[in-house]
Amino acid sequence: MVDTPPAGRVRPYPGAVLTKLIARVWREAAKFGIIGLFNFALDAGLFNLLRHTVLNDKVLTASVVSTSVAAVSSYFMNRHWTWKDRSRTGLARELPMFLLLSAVGLGISTGCLAFSHYLLGYTSGLADNIAKNGFGLVLGMVWRFWSFKRWVFRPAPAADQTTALEDAVNTTV
């Protein structure tokens, strides 16, 4: 049996659907990256401000405070810009999940640093920065983009039917 679209609706060819999906994901990734850069600067700036003023002898506390502020800022910016058209399931559900998935991303970048520093023996400042802020940052960013899109900012229910290709991309990318 041939699957035909409803009367009056022309099914787009798969190439057009894929092109549209790639363009949407690219726009989301670009917005996500801009927000990430802003919050990286917020984190680094706030950390250094705290570290050299009120928390000058408490580096870890300064780090936790600056990272927490940047993570909450990132949530609100992504909710209201990157994925503004997605379903809203409530702050009480979205923010804790966002912070939990962000912690996994932090674990990824810290894991890259630990692997390079302790297992491979690359202990210079340059090697630590390449491991954490090169490999770790990129892998953590890919994890956060995918996981936020998948579990925090869920797609809005479609007004019309979507194709199997669109469904697959919406749930896996």
N, C-alpha and C positions, 0 to 999 in steps of 0.2 A: 504494500500500500504506500502510495506517495504522500508525503507530508506537504500539504499546500497551505499557503497563508490564507487568512480570512479574506473575504471579498473586499476589494478596494485597497488592500494592503500589499505592497510589493516587498518581497523579502530581499534585503540587500545582499549583494554577493559577499562571500567571506572576506575578501580582500578589503572591502570598504569597512566592514565591521572591525577587522583587525587594525586598520589604519586609525579609525576613530578611537579605539581602545588604547592604542599606543600613544596617541596625542593626549588623551586624558591622563594617563599614567605619567607621561612626561611633565605635564602641567603640575600635577600633584607633587611629583618628585622635586621639581624646581621650587615650588612654594615651601615644601618641607625642608629643602636645603637652605633656603634663605632664612627661614625661621631658626634652623639649626645654627647657622653662622651668627645670627643675632644673639641667641642664647648662649653660645660658646663665649662670645665677647662679654655678655652679662656675667656669666659664671666666673671667667678669668678676672674681669674688672672688680667684681664684688669680692672675690677671694683675696685679691691683692689689697683692696681697700681695708677689708677686715683684718687681714694679716698684718698690715702696717699701722693699724690704729687700735681699735678696741679689743681685738683678739690676737695681739702680736705674739703672745706666748702660747697660743692654742691653735696650731695650724690645722689639725684635723677638724676641730669645731668650725673653723672658718671655711674649710672645704665642704663640710656637710651643709652648712647654712647656704653657701653660694650655690652649690649644686641643687639643693632643694628649691631655692628661689627660681633658678633657671628652669628646672623641670616643671614647676607649676606654671611659669610664664609660657613655656613651650606648649603645655596642654591647651591653655586658653587661645594661644595664637593658632595652633593647628585646628582646634575646634571651630574657630570663627573665620578662618581663611582657607587653609588647605582642604579641609573636609567639611565645609560649611553646609553643603547640600546633602550630607548623609543623615541618616536617622539620628535623632537625639534620644538617648536612653537614660539620661539623667546624670547629673554631676556625681551623685552618690555611687553610681556604678562605674562611670567612665574614668573619673580622676584616680581612684585607687588602682584600677586596672592599668591605666596609663603609667602610674608611678611604679607598679610592679614590673611591667614590661620594660620600663626604663632601667630598672635595677638589673634586669637580665642583660640589657645592653651594656651597662656599666661592668657587669661581670665578664662579658665578652672582651672588652678592652683591657680590663685588669688581667684577665687570663692570658691575653697576647703578651702583655708586659711580663708576667710571671714566667711564661714559657721561654721567652727570649732571654730574660735576665738570669733565671735560676736553672733552667734545663739546658739552654744552648750556651750559656756563659757569656753572653754579650752584655757587658756591664757599664759601658760608657754612657755618658749623658745622651749622646747622639743616638746610640742603639736603643736606649730606653724610650726616647721620644719617637723614633721610627716605629717601634713595636706598639706603643700605646696610642700615639696620635696619628700614626700612619695606618698600619694594619688594623689595630683595635678600633680606631674611630670609624674607619670605613666599614668593617664587618658589623660593628655595633649599630651604625646608621642604617645599613641594609636590614638588619634584624628589626630595628624600631619602625622603619617605614612599613615593612611587611606586616609586623604584628599589630601595629596601631590600626592599619587599614583593615586587617582581618578581624580583630577582636574588640577594639575600642570604638572606632568610628565605622559602624556597620553600614552597608548600603541601604538606602531607603527602599521600601517595597516598590517594585516597578508598577507603573500605571498600566502598562501593556506587557505583553509577553516578550521575553528576551530570548535570544537564540542560545543554544547550548554553549557556543563559543563565548558569548558575553558572560553567561553564568560562570563558566570555568575561570575566566580571567578575573571577574569580580570577586571570587572567593579564594583565589590562589595568588593573585598578584598583590 
